[in-house]
């Protein structure tokens, strides 16, 4: 199984961090390691990678 990485940009503090994207599930919430805020996916997206990542998750075929 291929490991996909993306850079997440926090919508609260604009910090960037590298994270692995799961191949088999969406990640609707993610806690920013810089400011501690809970990042929530935008309503139209399945996960935080689709909303705030440099790469969408593999489950989102629309992006």
Buried (B, 14 or more C-beta within 10 A) or exposed (E): EEEBEBEBBBBEEEEEEEBEBBEEEBBBEBEBEEEEEEBBBEEEBBBBBBBBBEBBBBBBEEE
